[in-house]
Amino acid sequence: MEIKNVIENYYYEKLNSSHDLSKFSCGVKDLDDFLKEDALIYQEKNLSVTYLAMYDGEIIGYVSLLADTLPYKKIKNKMTVKLKKYPAIKIGRFAISEKYKGQHLGQELLINTCNQIKKIANSIGVYFITVDAYCNAKGFYSNSAFEYVNIHNPKKAKRIAERNSKKTILMFKEINKI
């Protein structure tokens, strides 16, 4: 199957109890477990909403979104208007099926997700998109113009990531830069 066809024809469905999640694997246990064990519970409790990227009835990826804020103290050198906190939408979880890794589908889904968030921002106050990126995925988000928050020593961050694959780094992107 040609990846171009997948990219041109995938669609999103909001997660519900009728979806068969058993075959999905992104290769990261924490992300797989969240989708299969927690995502629907979080959604029922209004903690996050998960959208499945689908192609031909197959789950090719997913994204979970939730409300967030970004404190001024973490980004003060970027802001002209000083607020204690800035409204944001957080990408809580984001994963692509192992089957499609390395084929630029992840970047496509991230761009699409950011564009959908920008549409939401036309209706409510949202200044940033945030993500707690796994250290080993920070380059993926950097390639889509996400910036680091409070990283003073990149070499130290790399050492931490090498010791703990579940360590995350807060990253952000301004809505008006989409």
N, C-alpha and C positions, 0 to 999 in steps of 0.2 A: 504494500500500500504506500502510495506516495504521500509524503508529509505535507506537500502543498495542498493536496485535496483535504487533508485533515484540518489544516489551518484555515482553509476557506469555508469549511462546512461544520465546524464544531459549534456547539450551542451550550447554554447554561441551563441547568435545572436546579431549583431550590431542593435541598436534601429533604427527603421524607422517608417514612418507615417502609415504603414499598421498594426502595432502592436496594439492590443486591450489592453490598460492599465487599463481599468475601474475596473477589478476584483482584481487587485493587491492591497494588503495592508500588510504592515509590522507592523502596529500598532503605527507608529510614524508619526504624521501628516506632519511634515516638510519633511521627506524622501518620503512619499507618494505623497505630493504635488509637490516636485521637479520632480519626475518621470513623473507625469501626466501633469504638466503645464510648466515645464522649460527645461527638459532634451533635448528634440528635438530642441528647440530654441538655447540652448547652443551649441549643436552639429552643427547646421547650421551656427553658428557664429564662429566655431572653438575654442570655449572656453573649451569644454570638449567632450569626446566621451563616450557614455553609451552602455554597453553591458548587455543584458538580459540573465540570466541563465534560461534555458528552460528545461522542462521535459514533454514529452508527450503533447506538445502544450500549456502547462501552464507556466506562468512566476513564477519561484520559488525564484528569487532574482535578484538583479542587482548591477552593479558597474559602476561608472563614473570615468574616468581617465583624468588627465590633466598634463601639464608640471609644474614644480615647481623648486624652489631652496631652499637650507637650508643655512642660513648665518653662517659663521664661529663663530661669537660671541655666537651663541646658542649651539655650540657643540665643542668648542675649546679644551676641555680636551680629546677629542676622536681622534683628527686628527694629523697625522704626517706631512702632506703636508698642508701648510697654503694658502688657497684661500679666497677671500672675500665671495664667495658663492659657494656651491657645487650643481651640477645638480641632480635633483630628478624627480620622477614621483609621483604625488599625487593621492591618492585614495580620490576623492572629495566627493563621496557619495557611501555608501555600505549598502544594506538592504536585508533581507531574509523575505520571506512571513511568516506571522503569523502562517500559517498552518504547517510550518517546524521548528519553533523555538524550541530550547531545544533538538534537535536531531543531533547536531554536523554538520549540513549542512553548517552553517555559517563558521565554521573553515575550512571545505573542500573547500568552494568557495574562502575564503581568501588565503589559501595555493595555490590554482590554480591561482588566480590573481597574487600573488607574483611570482610564477614560470613563468607566461606569461611576467611579467615586466622584470624578469631576462633575458628572451630571447631577449627582446627589447634592454636590456643593452649590449648585445653582438654586436649590430649594431651601437649604439650611446652611447655617454658618459652619464651614469647615475650611481650615487654613492649611492643614497638613495631612499627609498620609504617613503613618508610622508603621514600623515593623520591627519586631525583635528578631533579627536575623541570626540564625546559627552562624557561628564564626566561619565555618567552611562555606557558607553561602553569601558572605558579605560582598564578594566580587560580583556575583549575579545581580544583586541589588544596586551596587555601584554602577554597573553598566547601564542601568535605567535611571541614572541621575539621583539615586538616594544618597544622602550624606550621613556621615557618622555623627553621633552625639557623644561628647565627652571622651574622645579617644585622643589622649595626649601622647601615647607611646604605641605606635602600630606594632612594633616588634614584641612588646609585652602582650598585646592582644593576640598575636599569632601564637606565642608560647602557651597562653591560656587555652586557646582553641585546640592546640595539639594535645593538651592534657585532658580536656573535657569537651567531647564533641557536642554536648548539649548546651554549652555556654552560648549565650546570645549577646548581641550588640544592638543597642537601640539605634535605628536609622530613620531618617525622615526625608520627605520630599514635599515641596510647596505645591499646592494645587495649581497655582497660577503658572507653574513651570511645565505643566502637562500640555 
